[in-house]
Amino acid sequence: MPFRIRIATPHDAEELLAIYAPFVTDTTVSFETEVPGIAEFRDRIEEHLRETTHLVLEDLDKGCIAGFAYNSSFREREAYRWASETSIYLDGPYQARGLGGVLLAALEGLMRAQGIRMSEACITSDNSASIAFHEHHGYRICGEHTTCGYKMGQWLSVTWMEKQLLPLDAVPEAPHPPAPEDVERIVREANEQLAGL
């Protein structure tokens, strides 16, 4: 079954929201309690495209989007610029098939091209599958905020995981949008990996 990774566009908002919505309404994976509107979700995509990276994974046979991943600001203070938080969502039928790993690797490649040093992941602590997925891809647990959220009738903790993407230079270059040739190369390499699955 052929798949393709590409850069998201605002026109993808409706399909991406359809994938994301069940994580809001039916799970504790997302700490949002109400599904955002389509205009707000489109604005989020546009913000990621301006400042960081937003990828989609397409199922070419079915002509639909199977998942997406993006990185966003870790914290607002200036000194946090070299760390970025990642998010990755796959539609149910596409989970546990190796697709998420390729999508995450492409995202990390683009983060390196942005000059991001540390990749951060915030995961609901009882989401053992996501924690194991991140550990498999080189992330380490660096902390936990206990019972900091309440959703679906339960108190929830979050586990923070991180992965160093680039050397921690004494005077790092400021993060920047990835060069177009880097984007083309990283996406092409990801699609070559997908072809081998």
Contacts in CASP RR format, 6 or more apart in sequence:
PFRMAT RR
TARGET T0000
AUTHOR 0000-0000-0000
METHOD contacts of the structure
MODEL  1
MPFRIRIATPHDAEELLAIYAPFVTDTTVSFETEVPGIAEFRDRIEEHLR
ETTHLVLEDLDKGCIAGFAYNSSFREREAYRWASETSIYLDGPYQARGLG
GVLLAALEGLMRAQGIRMSEACITSDNSASIAFHEHHGYRICGEHTTCGY
KMGQWLSVTWMEKQLLPLDAVPEAPHPPAPEDVERIVREANEQLAGL
1 59 0 8 1.000
1 61 0 8 1.000
2 59 0 8 1.000
2 60 0 8 1.000
2 61 0 8 1.000
2 194 0 8 1.000
2 195 0 8 1.000
3 57 0 8 1.000
3 58 0 8 1.000
3 59 0 8 1.000
3 60 0 8 1.000
3 66 0 8 1.000
3 99 0 8 1.000
3 191 0 8 1.000
3 194 0 8 1.000
3 197 0 8 1.000
4 57 0 8 1.000
4 58 0 8 1.000
4 60 0 8 1.000
4 191 0 8 1.000
4 194 0 8 1.000
5 55 0 8 1.000
5 56 0 8 1.000
5 57 0 8 1.000
5 58 0 8 1.000
5 102 0 8 1.000
5 103 0 8 1.000
5 106 0 8 1.000
5 187 0 8 1.000
5 190 0 8 1.000
5 191 0 8 1.000
5 194 0 8 1.000
6 55 0 8 1.000
6 56 0 8 1.000
6 58 0 8 1.000
6 187 0 8 1.000
7 49 0 8 1.000
7 53 0 8 1.000
7 54 0 8 1.000
7 55 0 8 1.000
7 56 0 8 1.000
7 183 0 8 1.000
7 187 0 8 1.000
8 16 0 8 1.000
8 45 0 8 1.000
8 48 0 8 1.000
8 49 0 8 1.000
8 54 0 8 1.000
8 55 0 8 1.000
8 56 0 8 1.000
8 68 0 8 1.000
8 70 0 8 1.000
9 45 0 8 1.000
9 49 0 8 1.000
10 42 0 8 1.000
10 45 0 8 1.000
10 46 0 8 1.000
10 49 0 8 1.000
12 45 0 8 1.000
12 56 0 8 1.000
12 65 0 8 1.000
12 68 0 8 1.000
13 38 0 8 1.000
13 41 0 8 1.000
13 42 0 8 1.000
13 45 0 8 1.000
14 38 0 8 1.000
15 64 0 8 1.000
15 65 0 8 1.000
16 41 0 8 1.000
16 45 0 8 1.000
16 56 0 8 1.000
16 65 0 8 1.000
16 67 0 8 1.000
16 68 0 8 1.000
17 35 0 8 1.000
17 36 0 8 1.000
17 37 0 8 1.000
17 38 0 8 1.000
17 41 0 8 1.000
19 65 0 8 1.000
19 67 0 8 1.000
19 68 0 8 1.000
19 89 0 8 1.000
19 90 0 8 1.000
19 91 0 8 1.000
20 30 0 8 1.000
20 35 0 8 1.000
20 41 0 8 1.000
20 89 0 8 1.000
21 35 0 8 1.000
23 29 0 8 1.000
23 30 0 8 1.000
23 89 0 8 1.000
24 30 0 8 1.000
24 32 0 8 1.000
24 33 0 8 1.000
24 34 0 8 1.000
24 35 0 8 1.000
25 35 0 8 1.000
28 124 0 8 1.000
28 126 0 8 1.000
28 127 0 8 1.000
28 151 0 8 1.000
28 152 0 8 1.000
28 154 0 8 1.000
28 156 0 8 1.000
29 124 0 8 1.000
29 127 0 8 1.000
29 130 0 8 1.000
31 124 0 8 1.000
31 149 0 8 1.000
31 151 0 8 1.000
31 156 0 8 1.000
31 158 0 8 1.000
33 151 0 8 1.000
36 44 0 8 1.000
45 54 0 8 1.000
45 70 0 8 1.000
47 72 0 8 1.000
48 54 0 8 1.000
48 70 0 8 1.000
48 71 0 8 1.000
48 72 0 8 1.000
51 72 0 8 1.000
51 73 0 8 1.000
52 70 0 8 1.000
52 71 0 8 1.000
52 72 0 8 1.000
52 73 0 8 1.000
52 84 0 8 1.000
52 111 0 8 1.000
52 114 0 8 1.000
53 70 0 8 1.000
53 71 0 8 1.000
53 107 0 8 1.000
53 110 0 8 1.000
53 111 0 8 1.000
53 114 0 8 1.000
53 178 0 8 1.000
54 68 0 8 1.000
54 69 0 8 1.000
54 70 0 8 1.000
55 68 0 8 1.000
55 69 0 8 1.000
55 70 0 8 1.000
55 103 0 8 1.000
55 106 0 8 1.000
55 107 0 8 1.000
55 110 0 8 1.000
55 187 0 8 1.000
56 65 0 8 1.000
56 67 0 8 1.000
56 68 0 8 1.000
57 65 0 8 1.000
57 66 0 8 1.000
57 67 0 8 1.000
57 68 0 8 1.000
57 69 0 8 1.000
57 90 0 8 1.000
57 94 0 8 1.000
57 99 0 8 1.000
57 100 0 8 1.000
57 103 0 8 1.000
58 64 0 8 1.000
58 65 0 8 1.000
58 66 0 8 1.000
59 65 0 8 1.000
59 66 0 8 1.000
59 94 0 8 1.000
65 91 0 8 1.000
66 90 0 8 1.000
66 91 0 8 1.000
66 93 0 8 1.000
66 94 0 8 1.000
66 99 0 8 1.000
67 88 0 8 1.000
67 89 0 8 1.000
67 90 0 8 1.000
67 91 0 8 1.000
67 94 0 8 1.000
67 99 0 8 1.000
67 103 0 8 1.000
68 88 0 8 1.000
68 89 0 8 1.000
68 103 0 8 1.000
69 86 0 8 1.000
69 87 0 8 1.000
69 88 0 8 1.000
69 89 0 8 1.000
69 100 0 8 1.000
69 103 0 8 1.000
69 104 0 8 1.000
69 106 0 8 1.000
69 107 0 8 1.000
70 86 0 8 1.000
70 87 0 8 1.000
70 107 0 8 1.000
71 84 0 8 1.000
71 85 0 8 1.000
71 86 0 8 1.000
71 87 0 8 1.000
71 107 0 8 1.000
71 110 0 8 1.000
71 111 0 8 1.000
71 116 0 8 1.000
71 119 0 8 1.000
72 84 0 8 1.000
72 85 0 8 1.000
72 87 0 8 1.000
73 80 0 8 1.000
73 84 0 8 1.000
73 85 0 8 1.000
74 80 0 8 1.000
74 83 0 8 1.000
74 84 0 8 1.000
74 85 0 8 1.000
74 118 0 8 1.000
74 120 0 8 1.000
75 83 0 8 1.000
81 174 0 8 1.000
81 175 0 8 1.000
82 115 0 8 1.000
82 116 0 8 1.000
82 117 0 8 1.000
82 118 0 8 1.000
82 172 0 8 1.000
82 175 0 8 1.000
83 116 0 8 1.000
83 117 0 8 1.000
83 118 0 8 1.000
83 119 0 8 1.000
83 120 0 8 1.000
83 162 0 8 1.000
84 111 0 8 1.000
84 114 0 8 1.000
84 116 0 8 1.000
84 118 0 8 1.000
84 119 0 8 1.000
84 120 0 8 1.000
84 175 0 8 1.000
85 120 0 8 1.000
85 121 0 8 1.000
85 122 0 8 1.000
86 104 0 8 1.000
86 107 0 8 1.000
86 108 0 8 1.000
86 111 0 8 1.000
86 119 0 8 1.000
86 120 0 8 1.000
86 121 0 8 1.000
88 100 0 8 1.000
88 103 0 8 1.000
88 104 0 8 1.000
88 107 0 8 1.000
90 99 0 8 1.000
90 100 0 8 1.000
90 103 0 8 1.000
96 129 0 8 1.000
97 197 0 8 1.000
98 197 0 8 1.000
99 194 0 8 1.000
99 197 0 8 1.000
100 133 0 8 1.000
101 133 0 8 1.000
101 137 0 8 1.000
102 190 0 8 1.000
102 193 0 8 1.000
102 194 0 8 1.000
102 197 0 8 1.000
103 190 0 8 1.000
104 137 0 8 1.000
105 137 0 8 1.000
105 190 0 8 1.000
105 193 0 8 1.000
106 186 0 8 1.000
106 187 0 8 1.000
106 189 0 8 1.000
106 190 0 8 1.000
108 119 0 8 1.000
108 163 0 8 1.000
108 165 0 8 1.000
109 165 0 8 1.000
109 186 0 8 1.000
110 178 0 8 1.000
110 182 0 8 1.000
110 183 0 8 1.000
110 186 0 8 1.000
111 119 0 8 1.000
111 165 0 8 1.000
112 165 0 8 1.000
112 166 0 8 1.000
113 178 0 8 1.000
113 179 0 8 1.000
113 182 0 8 1.000
113 183 0 8 1.000
113 186 0 8 1.000
114 175 0 8 1.000
114 176 0 8 1.000
114 177 0 8 1.000
114 178 0 8 1.000
115 166 0 8 1.000
115 172 0 8 1.000
115 173 0 8 1.000
115 175 0 8 1.000
115 176 0 8 1.000
116 165 0 8 1.000
116 166 0 8 1.000
116 175 0 8 1.000
117 164 0 8 1.000
117 165 0 8 1.000
117 166 0 8 1.000
117 167 0 8 1.000
117 168 0 8 1.000
117 172 0 8 1.000
118 162 0 8 1.000
118 163 0 8 1.000
118 164 0 8 1.000
118 165 0 8 1.000
119 139 0 8 1.000
119 162 0 8 1.000
119 163 0 8 1.000
119 164 0 8 1.000
119 165 0 8 1.000
120 160 0 8 1.000
120 161 0 8 1.000
120 162 0 8 1.000
121 130 0 8 1.000
121 134 0 8 1.000
121 139 0 8 1.000
121 160 0 8 1.000
121 161 0 8 1.000
121 162 0 8 1.000
122 158 0 8 1.000
122 159 0 8 1.000
122 160 0 8 1.000
123 130 0 8 1.000
123 131 0 8 1.000
123 134 0 8 1.000
123 158 0 8 1.000
123 159 0 8 1.000
123 160 0 8 1.000
123 161 0 8 1.000
124 130 0 8 1.000
124 156 0 8 1.000
124 157 0 8 1.000
124 158 0 8 1.000
124 159 0 8 1.000
125 131 0 8 1.000
125 144 0 8 1.000
125 146 0 8 1.000
125 156 0 8 1.000
125 157 0 8 1.000
125 158 0 8 1.000
125 159 0 8 1.000
126 156 0 8 1.000
126 157 0 8 1.000
131 141 0 8 1.000
131 159 0 8 1.000
131 161 0 8 1.000
134 161 0 8 1.000
134 163 0 8 1.000
135 141 0 8 1.000
135 161 0 8 1.000
137 163 0 8 1.000
138 163 0 8 1.000
139 161 0 8 1.000
139 162 0 8 1.000
139 163 0 8 1.000
140 161 0 8 1.000
140 162 0 8 1.000
140 163 0 8 1.000
141 159 0 8 1.000
141 160 0 8 1.000
141 161 0 8 1.000
142 160 0 8 1.000
142 161 0 8 1.000
142 162 0 8 1.000
143 159 0 8 1.000
143 160 0 8 1.000
144 157 0 8 1.000
144 158 0 8 1.000
144 159 0 8 1.000
144 160 0 8 1.000
145 157 0 8 1.000
145 158 0 8 1.000
145 160 0 8 1.000
146 157 0 8 1.000
147 155 0 8 1.000
147 156 0 8 1.000
147 157 0 8 1.000
148 156 0 8 1.000
148 157 0 8 1.000
148 158 0 8 1.000
149 155 0 8 1.000
149 156 0 8 1.000
149 157 0 8 1.000
149 158 0 8 1.000
150 156 0 8 1.000
178 186 0 8 1.000
END
